[in-house]
Amino acid sequence: MKGINSALVTLILIITLGCTSEKKTEIKEKSVSSKKKVVVYQVFTRLFGNTNTTNKPWGTIEENGVGKFNDFTDKALKEIKDLGITHIWYTGVPHHDVIRDYTAFGISNDDPDVVKGRAGSPYAVKDYYNVNPDLAENVANRLEEFEALIDRSHKNGLKVIIDIVPNHVARNYQSLTNPKGTKDFGADDDTSVVYHVDNNFYYTPNKAFEVPDFLNGYKPLGGEKNVLSDLKFEEYPAKWTGNGSKSVKPSFYDWYETVKVNYGISLEGKKEFDELPQGFDNEDYKKHFKFWQDKKVPNSWVKFKDIALYWTAKGVDGFRYDMAEMVPVEFWSYMNSAIKMKNPNAFLLAEVYNPKMYRDYIKKGKMDYLYDKVQLYDTIKHVMQGHGLTDNIPPIQEELKDIEHHMLHFLENHDEQRIASPEFAGSAEKGKPAMVVSTTISTAPTMVYFGQEFGEDGSENAGFGTPSRTSIFDYVGVPSLQRWVNNKQFDGGKSTKQELALRDFYKRLLNFTIKSDALMGNYKDIHKYNRDNTANYSSKILSFVRWSENEKLIIVSNFDDQKEFEFNLEVPANIIKKWNLKDGDYVVKDQLYLEKSFGLKVKEGRGTIDLQINPLESYILKLQ
């Protein structure tokens, strides 16, 4: 939720004996080994189709524009699919607080004193049974427009993911379109007590909520006058804030626009629900589902399960769960098993940052994937910035080897800085070797953030949002993307040569990964072996091998920002033996750009490749 110093060279040597085509996904269970690589395209829905280039700080929709569901045309979706994408995460779809008058449609106005930005945080959801009215051409038909987008996405070969935020909701949660028999969060709460197992929120009885003191010169809407912007928000009794603050007057740095959801954990930390039996982490989702059938669970559990099943029934293929580690793992077992009973192939992705909790949330919570942020992402970022060593990457794969398939890899998302921003790497080119490593080092899915493929630098001063991250709180344009959108022709007609070349790199790489057998197969580090045995090999280089029965890969990336390297890369004897390669000479030809060939020499059971790694090059070499 929260939010190269060097010339680079990436050399990927991919030695393959063949490749099978990707098969169409069916709604039935498949083994991991039968799948191909998954690539998620995270797109901030309100920004994608916005062609307005004004970018006035704190600008209105009328001034700065906004994208719509309908901007995802068949042409746009085809181009996204052709980039090498399998799943599209439409970020910011559920109806969240926005500062715009929709009262003509029965929607209450939202208070700027408890809304971050003018366009609002997508993680302060106001109505889980409808969608953001900003995204619709016809607000009255906003839900139907999103349903049409789901259908359009599916027809173009893309699976659909949306956000669910079980830890917190907007302070003014109010659903206008609840299914029959469904009540709003808090509707039946006993507000005379701090806690009750079936209360949806925690309360401070007999005290009213107070708007936080705004700091650092911050003023809602940038100081613009608004009838509701009076430093007051009516909430009695006060609810605990989304990040767990119990204060009736939260800090400016708290998630003051949201309220914490109660999952049946008492003030003393007692879990007032059944816990999973010992050893149940090894059971499948069907047994988890069966376990909960005769159990009494807190009311909040049922509400969120019903929300997830509501969207599953509409064709949504999966969910990204915000701040999942702030919600007990037993709830995830309960909800995720229910989702999987409806769609065994549902894609369930969680934002979890505590490595000690990874295995519980995967095995007990039945998550498919977790962010690999604090290990792989943070480590690669340091290498890209020039002050980290590639030596630190292989130990991460070793530590996570039992769950590597479940650790989603990314270099950008809405919370992180853009690679091209001065605050990160200052150049999108520096993301190339990192992208190769991120996409090929494991069987884990890859995620790309919209605009990343063009080198977007996130430099706009949008208002509430700050430069280096494309704002998720404001109405703003995304310049590099807009040049590619080209007045909704989606053809790159206004893109620079550099932007088109970078997108071409992403397209070539991602499409290779989703077709590769080896990337869903075995992994072995050869970096340490070469560090110990190979002259001129550097701590700015990383090498490893991937293989399956049909495909053998050697991947080498150079993160150095200025230096070329020449060395004889060694492929250890144990790898050559596993691959059944006999002594002799082999030719490997580049598959990424189809321009160069190299030689692999196997002698006395050891392999060597005479390499020259030039700045900004990437090769994918295939055994001929």
C-alpha positions as CSV (number, residue, x, y, z in Angstrom):
1,M,0.0,0.0,0.0
2,K,2.5,2.5,1.4
3,G,3.1,3.4,-2.2
4,I,23.3,2.7,-14.2
5,N,25.8,4.4,-12.8
6,S,27.3,2.1,-15.4
7,A,27.0,0.9,-18.9
8,L,25.2,-2.3,-18.7
9,V,25.6,-5.5,-20.4
10,T,23.4,-8.5,-20.1
11,L,24.4,-11.7,-21.8
12,I,22.0,-14.6,-21.8
13,L,23.2,-17.8,-23.2
14,I,20.3,-20.0,-23.8
15,I,21.1,-23.5,-25.0
16,T,18.0,-25.3,-26.0
17,L,16.9,-28.5,-27.6
18,G,13.4,-27.4,-28.4
19,C,10.4,-25.4,-27.2
20,T,6.8,-26.3,-26.8
21,S,4.0,-23.8,-27.4
22,E,1.9,-22.4,-24.7
23,K,-1.5,-24.1,-24.2
24,K,-4.7,-22.4,-23.5
25,T,-5.6,-22.3,-19.8
26,E,-8.7,-24.2,-18.8
27,I,-10.8,-24.1,-15.6
28,K,-9.3,-27.2,-14.2
29,E,-6.3,-27.9,-12.0
30,K,-2.9,-28.2,-13.6
31,S,0.5,-29.2,-12.2
32,V,3.1,-26.5,-11.9
33,S,5.4,-28.4,-14.3
34,S,2.7,-28.3,-17.0
35,K,2.4,-24.5,-16.9
36,K,4.5,-21.8,-18.6
37,K,5.8,-18.6,-17.1
38,V,3.2,-16.1,-15.9
39,V,3.7,-12.3,-16.7
40,V,1.5,-9.8,-14.9
41,Y,1.0,-6.3,-16.4
42,Q,0.0,-3.9,-13.6
43,V,-1.9,-1.0,-15.0
44,F,-3.2,2.0,-13.0
45,T,-6.6,1.9,-14.7
46,R,-7.5,5.6,-14.4
47,L,-4.2,6.7,-15.9
48,F,-3.8,4.3,-18.9
49,G,-6.1,5.9,-21.4
50,N,-5.7,9.5,-20.3
51,T,-4.3,11.6,-23.2
52,N,-4.5,14.9,-21.5
53,T,-0.9,16.3,-21.0
54,T,-1.7,19.3,-18.8
55,N,-0.5,17.8,-15.5
56,K,-1.4,20.7,-13.3
57,P,-0.6,20.0,-9.6
58,W,-3.9,19.1,-7.9
59,G,-5.7,19.3,-11.2
60,T,-9.3,18.3,-11.7
61,I,-10.6,15.7,-14.2
62,E,-11.6,18.6,-16.4
63,E,-8.1,20.1,-16.2
64,N,-5.9,17.0,-16.2
65,G,-8.2,14.3,-17.7
66,V,-8.8,10.7,-16.7
67,G,-8.7,7.3,-18.4
68,K,-11.7,5.1,-18.7
69,F,-12.6,1.4,-18.9
70,N,-13.5,1.9,-22.5
71,D,-10.0,3.1,-23.3
72,F,-8.9,-0.6,-23.1
73,T,-10.0,-1.3,-26.6
74,D,-9.4,-4.5,-28.4
75,K,-6.4,-2.8,-30.1
76,A,-4.9,-1.8,-26.7
77,L,-5.5,-5.2,-25.1
78,K,-3.9,-7.0,-28.1
79,E,-0.8,-4.8,-27.8
80,I,-0.6,-5.6,-24.1
81,K,-1.0,-9.3,-24.8
82,D,1.6,-9.2,-27.6
83,L,4.1,-7.6,-25.2
84,G,4.3,-11.0,-23.6
85,I,1.6,-10.6,-20.9
86,T,-0.6,-13.3,-19.5
87,H,-2.5,-11.5,-16.7
88,I,-3.6,-7.9,-16.4
89,W,-4.0,-6.3,-13.0
90,Y,-6.4,-3.5,-13.2
91,T,-5.4,-1.4,-10.2
92,G,-7.9,0.9,-8.6
93,V,-11.1,-0.6,-9.8
94,P,-13.3,-1.0,-6.6
95,H,-15.1,2.2,-5.8
96,H,-12.8,4.2,-3.5
97,D,-13.1,7.7,-2.2
98,V,-12.8,10.5,-4.8
99,I,-13.2,14.2,-4.6
100,R,-15.8,14.7,-7.3
101,D,-19.6,15.3,-7.1
102,Y,-21.5,12.2,-8.1
103,T,-24.5,12.9,-6.0
104,A,-26.7,12.9,-9.1
105,F,-26.1,9.1,-9.1
106,G,-26.9,8.6,-5.5
107,I,-23.2,8.6,-4.4
108,S,-22.3,10.7,-1.4
109,N,-19.6,13.2,-1.6
110,D,-16.2,12.3,0.1
111,D,-14.5,14.6,2.6
112,P,-11.1,16.0,1.5
113,D,-10.0,16.0,5.1
114,V,-9.9,12.1,5.0
115,V,-9.0,11.6,1.4
116,K,-5.5,11.5,0.1
117,G,-5.2,13.5,-3.1
118,R,-8.0,14.6,-5.3
119,A,-8.5,11.3,-7.1
120,G,-8.2,9.4,-3.9
121,S,-6.3,6.3,-2.7
122,P,-7.4,3.1,-4.4
123,Y,-6.8,1.5,-1.0
124,A,-9.5,3.4,0.7
125,V,-12.4,1.4,-0.7
126,K,-15.8,2.9,-0.2
127,D,-18.0,0.3,-1.9
128,Y,-16.8,-3.3,-2.7
129,Y,-19.8,-4.1,-4.8
130,N,-19.3,-1.4,-7.4
131,V,-16.5,0.3,-9.3
132,N,-14.8,3.7,-9.4
133,P,-17.3,6.1,-11.1
134,D,-14.3,8.1,-12.6
135,L,-13.6,5.1,-14.9
136,A,-17.0,5.0,-16.6
137,E,-18.3,6.9,-19.6
138,N,-21.8,6.5,-18.2
139,V,-21.6,6.5,-14.4
140,A,-25.0,4.9,-14.0
141,N,-23.7,1.9,-16.0
142,R,-20.2,1.8,-14.5
143,L,-20.5,-1.8,-13.3
144,E,-21.6,-3.0,-16.7
145,E,-18.7,-1.1,-18.3
146,F,-16.3,-3.0,-16.2
147,E,-18.0,-6.3,-16.8
148,A,-17.6,-5.6,-20.6
149,L,-13.8,-4.9,-19.9
150,I,-13.5,-8.3,-18.2
151,D,-15.1,-9.9,-21.3
152,R,-12.9,-7.9,-23.6
153,S,-9.8,-8.9,-21.7
154,H,-10.6,-12.5,-21.8
155,K,-11.4,-12.4,-25.5
156,N,-7.9,-11.0,-26.0
157,G,-6.3,-13.8,-24.1
158,L,-5.7,-11.9,-20.8
159,K,-6.6,-13.1,-17.3
160,V,-8.0,-10.3,-15.0
161,I,-6.8,-9.4,-11.5
162,I,-8.3,-6.7,-9.2
163,D,-7.4,-5.5,-5.7
164,I,-9.0,-6.5,-2.5
165,V,-7.9,-4.8,0.7
166,P,-9.1,-6.9,3.7
167,N,-7.1,-5.0,6.3
168,H,-8.9,-1.7,6.0
169,V,-11.7,0.2,4.3
170,A,-12.5,3.9,3.8
171,R,-13.7,5.7,6.9
172,N,-17.0,6.4,5.1
173,Y,-17.7,3.0,3.7
174,Q,-21.1,2.8,2.1
175,S,-22.2,0.4,-0.5
176,L,-25.1,1.4,-2.8
177,T,-25.3,-1.9,-4.6
178,N,-25.0,-4.6,-2.0
179,P,-26.5,-8.0,-3.1
180,K,-29.7,-8.9,-1.4
181,G,-29.1,-9.8,2.3
182,T,-25.6,-8.2,2.4
183,K,-25.0,-5.5,5.0
184,D,-22.3,-2.9,5.0
185,F,-19.2,-3.1,7.2
186,G,-20.1,-2.0,10.7
187,A,-23.9,-2.1,10.2
188,D,-24.5,-4.5,13.1
189,D,-21.5,-3.5,15.2
190,D,-21.9,-2.9,19.0
191,T,-20.2,0.5,19.1
192,S,-20.4,0.7,22.9
193,V,-17.4,-1.6,23.3
194,V,-13.8,-1.5,21.9
195,Y,-14.0,-5.0,20.7
196,H,-16.4,-7.8,20.0
197,V,-15.5,-10.8,17.9
198,D,-18.3,-10.1,15.4
199,N,-17.7,-6.3,15.2
200,N,-16.2,-5.3,11.9
201,F,-14.2,-2.5,13.5
202,Y,-12.4,-1.6,16.7
203,Y,-13.9,1.5,18.5
204,T,-13.0,4.1,21.1
205,P,-16.4,4.4,22.8
206,N,-17.8,7.8,23.7
207,K,-15.1,9.7,21.8
208,A,-15.3,11.3,18.4
209,F,-12.8,11.0,15.6
210,E,-10.6,14.0,15.0
211,V,-8.9,15.0,11.7
212,P,-5.1,14.7,12.0
213,D,-2.9,17.8,12.2
214,F,-1.6,18.3,8.6
215,L,2.2,18.8,8.4
216,N,4.9,20.1,6.1
217,G,2.5,22.7,4.6
218,Y,0.0,20.1,3.4
219,K,-3.5,21.3,2.7
220,P,-6.3,19.2,1.3
221,L,-6.8,19.8,-2.4
222,G,-3.7,22.0,-2.3
223,G,-5.6,24.6,-0.4
224,E,-8.6,24.8,-2.7
225,K,-11.8,25.7,-1.0
226,N,-14.3,22.9,-0.6
227,V,-17.5,22.9,1.5
228,L,-16.4,19.7,3.3
229,S,-12.8,20.8,3.8
230,D,-13.2,22.2,7.3
231,L,-10.8,20.0,9.4
232,K,-13.8,18.0,10.6
233,F,-15.1,14.5,9.8
234,E,-18.1,13.1,11.6
235,E,-17.3,9.7,13.1
236,Y,-18.7,8.7,16.4
237,P,-17.5,6.7,18.2
238,A,-14.0,6.9,16.6
239,K,-12.7,3.8,14.9
240,W,-9.1,2.6,14.9
241,T,-7.1,3.7,11.9
242,G,-6.1,1.3,9.1
243,N,-2.5,0.9,10.2
244,G,-3.6,0.0,13.7
245,S,-3.4,3.4,15.4
246,K,-5.8,3.5,18.3
247,S,-5.8,7.3,18.6
248,V,-9.0,9.2,18.0
249,K,-6.7,11.8,16.3
250,P,-4.3,9.8,14.2
251,S,-1.0,11.1,12.9
252,F,-0.6,12.7,9.5
253,Y,1.6,9.7,8.7
254,D,-1.0,7.2,9.7
255,W,-3.4,5.7,7.2
256,Y,-5.9,8.2,8.5
257,E,-8.2,7.9,5.5
258,T,-9.0,4.3,6.4
259,V,-10.3,2.2,9.4
260,K,-8.9,-1.1,10.6
261,V,-11.0,-4.2,10.0
262,N,-11.4,-6.6,13.0
263,Y,-10.8,-10.2,12.2
264,G,-11.6,-11.6,15.7
265,I,-8.4,-10.8,17.4
266,S,-9.0,-9.5,20.9
267,L,-7.3,-6.6,22.6
268,E,-5.0,-9.1,24.3
269,G,-4.1,-10.7,21.0
270,K,-6.2,-13.8,21.5
271,K,-7.6,-15.4,18.3
272,E,-11.3,-15.9,18.8
273,F,-11.6,-18.4,16.0
274,D,-10.4,-21.9,15.3
275,E,-6.8,-22.4,14.3
276,L,-5.6,-24.8,11.7
277,P,-4.5,-28.2,13.0
278,Q,-0.8,-29.0,13.2
279,G,0.5,-30.2,9.8
280,F,-2.4,-28.6,7.9
281,D,0.0,-26.4,6.0
282,N,0.6,-29.5,3.8
283,E,-3.0,-30.0,3.0
284,D,-4.6,-28.8,-0.3
285,Y,-7.2,-26.0,-0.6
286,K,-10.0,-28.6,-0.7
287,K,-9.2,-29.9,2.8
288,H,-8.9,-26.3,4.0
289,F,-12.3,-25.5,2.6
290,K,-13.8,-28.5,4.3
291,F,-12.2,-27.6,7.6
292,W,-14.0,-24.3,7.8
293,Q,-17.5,-25.6,6.8
294,D,-18.6,-26.4,10.4
295,K,-16.7,-23.6,12.1
296,K,-18.0,-20.3,13.4
297,V,-15.9,-17.5,12.0
298,P,-16.0,-13.7,12.7
299,N,-18.4,-11.7,10.6
300,S,-15.7,-9.8,8.8
301,W,-14.4,-13.1,7.4
302,V,-17.8,-13.8,5.8
303,K,-18.1,-10.3,4.4
304,F,-14.7,-10.4,2.6
305,K,-15.3,-14.0,1.3
306,D,-18.6,-12.9,-0.1
307,I,-16.9,-9.9,-1.8
308,A,-14.3,-12.2,-3.4
309,L,-16.9,-14.7,-4.6
310,Y,-19.0,-11.8,-6.0
311,W,-16.1,-10.7,-8.3
312,T,-15.1,-14.3,-9.1
313,A,-18.7,-14.9,-10.4
314,K,-18.3,-11.9,-12.6
315,G,-15.3,-13.5,-14.3
316,V,-12.4,-11.9,-12.3
317,D,-9.6,-14.4,-12.4
318,G,-7.7,-13.4,-9.3
319,F,-6.9,-10.8,-6.7
320,R,-4.0,-8.8,-5.4
321,Y,-4.3,-8.5,-1.6
322,D,-3.0,-5.3,0.0
323,M,-1.0,-5.6,3.2
324,A,-2.0,-9.2,3.6
325,E,0.3,-9.8,6.6
326,M,-1.8,-7.5,8.7
327,V,-4.6,-10.0,8.5
328,P,-4.5,-13.4,10.3
329,V,-3.4,-16.3,8.2
330,E,-6.4,-18.4,9.2
331,F,-8.7,-15.9,7.4
332,W,-6.7,-16.4,4.2
333,S,-7.1,-20.2,4.5
334,Y,-10.8,-19.6,4.8
335,M,-11.2,-17.2,2.0
336,N,-8.7,-18.5,-0.5
337,S,-9.9,-22.0,-0.2
338,A,-13.4,-20.8,-1.0
339,I,-12.2,-18.9,-4.1
340,K,-10.3,-22.0,-5.3
341,M,-13.4,-24.1,-4.9
342,K,-15.0,-21.8,-7.5
343,N,-11.9,-21.4,-9.7
344,P,-9.0,-23.7,-9.0
345,N,-6.8,-21.6,-11.3
346,A,-7.5,-18.3,-9.5
347,F,-4.4,-16.1,-9.2
348,L,-4.0,-15.0,-5.6
349,L,-1.2,-12.5,-5.0
350,A,-0.4,-11.0,-1.6
351,E,1.7,-8.0,-0.4
352,V,3.8,-9.6,2.4
353,Y,7.1,-8.1,3.4
354,N,8.1,-10.2,6.4
355,P,10.2,-13.2,5.2
356,K,9.5,-15.1,8.4
357,M,5.8,-15.2,7.4
358,Y,6.2,-16.3,3.8
359,R,5.7,-20.0,4.3
360,D,2.7,-19.6,6.6
361,Y,0.9,-17.3,4.1
362,I,1.7,-19.7,1.2
363,K,1.1,-23.0,2.9
364,K,-1.5,-22.2,5.5
365,G,-3.0,-19.1,3.9
366,K,-3.1,-20.8,0.5
367,M,-1.6,-17.8,-1.3
368,D,-0.3,-18.5,-4.8
369,Y,2.2,-15.7,-4.8
370,L,3.9,-13.2,-2.6
371,Y,5.9,-10.1,-3.4
372,D,9.7,-10.9,-3.4
373,K,10.4,-7.3,-2.3
374,V,12.7,-7.3,0.7
375,Q,15.1,-9.9,-0.7
376,L,15.3,-10.0,-4.5
377,Y,14.0,-6.6,-5.4
378,D,15.9,-4.7,-2.8
379,T,19.1,-6.6,-3.6
380,I,18.8,-6.1,-7.3
381,K,18.0,-2.4,-6.8
382,H,21.3,-1.9,-4.9
383,V,23.2,-3.6,-7.7
384,M,21.5,-1.4,-10.3
385,Q,22.4,1.7,-8.3
386,G,26.1,0.6,-8.3
387,H,26.6,0.0,-4.6
388,G,25.5,-3.7,-4.4
389,L,27.2,-6.9,-5.4
390,T,25.7,-9.7,-7.5
391,D,27.2,-12.1,-5.0
392,N,24.2,-11.3,-2.7
393,I,21.7,-12.7,-5.2
394,P,22.4,-16.5,-5.3
395,P,21.9,-16.8,-1.5
396,I,18.4,-15.5,-1.9
397,Q,17.5,-18.2,-4.3
398,E,19.0,-20.8,-2.0
399,E,17.0,-19.5,1.0
400,L,13.8,-19.5,-1.0
401,K,14.3,-22.6,-3.0
402,D,11.4,-24.5,-1.4
403,I,9.0,-21.6,-2.2
404,E,10.7,-19.9,-5.2
405,H,7.7,-20.5,-7.5
406,H,5.5,-18.5,-5.2
407,M,7.7,-15.3,-5.0
408,L,6.5,-12.9,-7.6
409,H,9.4,-10.8,-9.1
410,F,9.1,-7.1,-10.1
411,L,11.3,-4.0,-10.6
412,E,8.5,-1.5,-10.5
413,N,5.0,-1.3,-9.0
414,H,2.8,1.6,-7.7
415,D,4.6,1.7,-4.4
416,E,8.1,1.7,-5.7
417,Q,10.2,4.3,-7.5
418,R,10.5,4.3,-11.3
419,I,13.8,2.8,-12.5
420,A,14.4,5.8,-14.7
421,S,13.9,8.3,-11.8
422,P,17.0,10.0,-10.4
423,E,16.0,8.6,-7.0
424,F,16.4,5.0,-8.3
425,A,18.8,4.4,-11.2
426,G,18.4,7.5,-13.4
427,S,18.2,5.4,-16.6
428,A,15.7,2.8,-17.8
429,E,18.6,1.1,-19.6
430,K,20.0,0.1,-16.2
431,G,16.9,-2.1,-15.8
432,K,17.8,-4.4,-18.6
433,P,20.2,-6.8,-16.9
434,A,18.0,-6.6,-13.8
435,M,15.0,-7.5,-15.9
436,V,16.7,-10.5,-17.4
437,V,17.7,-11.8,-14.0
438,S,14.3,-11.1,-12.5
439,T,12.4,-12.9,-15.3
440,T,14.7,-15.9,-15.7
441,I,16.2,-16.8,-12.3
442,S,13.2,-18.8,-11.1
443,T,9.8,-20.2,-12.0
444,A,8.1,-17.3,-10.2
445,P,5.8,-14.9,-12.1
446,T,7.1,-11.6,-13.5
447,M,5.3,-8.3,-13.0
448,V,5.7,-5.2,-15.2
449,Y,4.3,-1.9,-14.2
450,F,2.7,0.1,-17.0
451,G,5.1,2.6,-18.5
452,Q,8.1,0.6,-17.3
453,E,8.5,-0.7,-20.8
454,F,9.0,2.9,-22.1
455,G,11.3,4.1,-19.3
456,E,8.8,6.3,-17.6
457,D,10.6,8.3,-14.9
458,G,7.6,9.4,-12.8
459,S,8.8,13.0,-12.6
460,E,5.4,14.7,-12.6
461,N,4.5,16.9,-9.6
462,A,0.9,15.7,-9.5
463,G,-0.2,17.2,-6.1
464,F,-0.5,14.7,-3.3
465,G,1.8,12.2,-5.0
466,T,5.5,13.0,-5.2
467,P,8.0,12.6,-8.1
468,S,9.8,9.3,-8.7
469,R,6.6,7.3,-8.4
470,T,3.7,7.8,-10.8
471,S,1.0,9.2,-8.5
472,I,-1.9,6.9,-7.5
473,F,-3.7,9.8,-5.7
474,D,-4.0,12.4,-8.4
475,Y,-5.5,13.0,-11.9
476,V,-2.3,13.0,-14.0
477,G,-0.9,11.9,-17.3
478,V,2.0,9.4,-17.8
479,P,4.0,11.1,-20.6
480,S,6.0,8.2,-22.0
481,L,2.8,6.0,-22.1
482,Q,0.8,8.8,-23.7
483,R,3.3,9.0,-26.5
484,W,2.8,5.3,-27.2
485,V,-1.0,5.6,-26.8
486,N,-0.9,8.3,-29.5
487,N,-4.4,9.6,-29.2
488,K,-5.7,6.1,-28.5
489,Q,-4.2,4.5,-31.5
490,F,-1.9,2.4,-29.3
491,D,0.8,2.3,-31.9
492,G,3.8,4.2,-30.5
493,G,3.3,6.9,-33.1
494,K,4.7,9.6,-30.8
495,S,7.2,7.5,-28.9
496,T,10.9,8.3,-29.1
497,K,13.3,5.8,-30.7
498,Q,14.7,5.1,-27.3
499,E,11.2,4.3,-25.9
500,L,10.4,2.0,-28.8
501,A,13.7,0.2,-28.5
502,L,13.2,-0.4,-24.8
503,R,9.7,-1.7,-25.4
504,D,11.1,-4.0,-28.1
505,F,13.6,-5.3,-25.5
506,Y,10.8,-6.0,-23.0
507,K,8.6,-7.6,-25.7
508,R,11.4,-10.0,-26.9
509,L,12.4,-11.0,-23.4
510,L,8.9,-11.5,-22.0
511,N,7.7,-13.4,-25.0
512,F,10.7,-15.7,-24.6
513,T,10.0,-16.3,-20.9
514,I,6.3,-17.3,-21.4
515,K,7.3,-19.9,-24.0
516,S,10.3,-21.4,-22.3
517,D,10.3,-24.9,-20.8
518,A,13.5,-24.4,-18.9
519,L,12.3,-21.4,-17.0
520,M,9.7,-23.7,-15.4
521,G,12.4,-26.3,-14.7
522,N,15.7,-26.6,-12.8
523,Y,18.0,-23.9,-11.5
524,K,21.7,-23.9,-10.5
525,D,24.0,-21.1,-9.6
526,I,27.3,-21.0,-11.5
527,H,28.2,-17.5,-10.3
528,K,30.3,-18.6,-7.3
529,Y,32.1,-21.2,-9.3
530,N,33.1,-18.6,-11.9
531,R,34.0,-16.0,-9.2
532,D,36.4,-18.6,-7.7
533,N,37.8,-20.0,-11.0
534,T,37.5,-17.6,-13.9
535,A,39.9,-14.7,-14.6
536,N,38.3,-11.3,-15.3
537,Y,34.9,-12.5,-13.9
538,S,33.4,-9.7,-11.7
539,S,31.1,-9.1,-8.8
540,K,29.1,-7.0,-11.3
541,I,28.3,-10.1,-13.3
542,L,25.8,-12.8,-12.4
543,S,25.5,-16.2,-14.0
544,F,23.3,-19.3,-13.5
545,V,21.8,-22.1,-15.5
546,R,18.2,-23.2,-16.1
547,W,17.1,-26.4,-17.8
548,S,14.4,-28.9,-18.6
549,E,14.3,-32.0,-20.6
550,N,13.9,-30.0,-23.8
551,E,15.8,-26.8,-23.1
552,K,19.1,-25.9,-21.6
553,L,19.9,-22.3,-20.6
554,I,23.0,-20.4,-19.4
555,I,22.2,-16.9,-18.2
556,V,24.9,-14.2,-17.7
557,S,24.2,-10.6,-16.8
558,N,26.7,-7.8,-16.5
559,F,25.5,-4.9,-14.2
560,D,28.7,-2.8,-14.6
561,D,28.0,0.7,-15.8
562,Q,31.1,1.3,-17.8
563,K,33.3,-1.8,-18.1
564,E,33.4,-4.4,-20.8
565,F,34.4,-7.9,-19.7
566,E,36.2,-10.7,-21.6
567,F,36.5,-14.1,-20.0
568,N,36.0,-17.8,-20.5
569,L,32.7,-18.6,-18.8
570,E,33.0,-22.0,-17.2
571,V,30.0,-24.4,-17.1
572,P,30.9,-26.9,-14.3
573,A,31.2,-30.6,-15.0
574,N,28.2,-31.5,-12.9
575,I,26.0,-29.3,-15.2
576,I,27.5,-30.7,-18.4
577,K,26.9,-34.2,-17.1
578,K,23.2,-33.5,-16.2
579,W,22.8,-32.1,-19.7
580,N,24.3,-35.2,-21.3
581,L,26.7,-33.1,-23.4
582,K,29.6,-34.9,-25.0
583,D,33.1,-33.5,-25.6
584,G,33.0,-31.3,-28.7
585,D,32.1,-27.9,-30.1
586,Y,28.6,-26.5,-30.1
587,V,27.2,-23.4,-31.8
588,V,24.8,-21.2,-29.9
589,K,22.9,-18.5,-31.8
590,D,21.3,-15.3,-30.3
591,Q,17.5,-15.6,-30.1
592,L,16.8,-12.2,-28.7
593,Y,18.1,-10.1,-31.6
594,L,19.1,-12.9,-34.1
595,E,22.4,-11.3,-34.9
596,K,25.3,-13.2,-33.3
597,S,26.5,-16.7,-32.6
598,F,29.0,-18.0,-29.9
599,G,30.8,-21.2,-29.3
600,L,30.4,-23.6,-26.4
601,K,33.4,-25.9,-26.1
602,V,33.1,-29.1,-24.0
603,K,36.4,-30.7,-23.1
604,E,37.0,-33.4,-20.5
605,G,33.4,-32.9,-19.3
606,R,33.7,-29.2,-18.6
607,G,32.2,-26.4,-20.7
608,T,33.7,-23.0,-21.6
609,I,32.4,-20.1,-23.6
610,D,34.7,-17.3,-24.8
611,L,32.7,-14.2,-24.0
612,Q,33.0,-10.5,-24.6
613,I,30.2,-8.7,-22.8
614,N,29.7,-5.2,-24.3
615,P,27.8,-2.4,-22.7
616,L,24.0,-2.5,-23.1
617,E,23.9,-5.8,-25.0
618,S,21.7,-8.7,-24.3
619,Y,21.9,-12.1,-26.0
620,I,19.7,-15.2,-25.9
621,L,21.8,-18.0,-27.5
622,K,20.2,-21.2,-28.7
623,L,22.0,-24.5,-29.4
624,Q,22.0,-25.1,-33.1
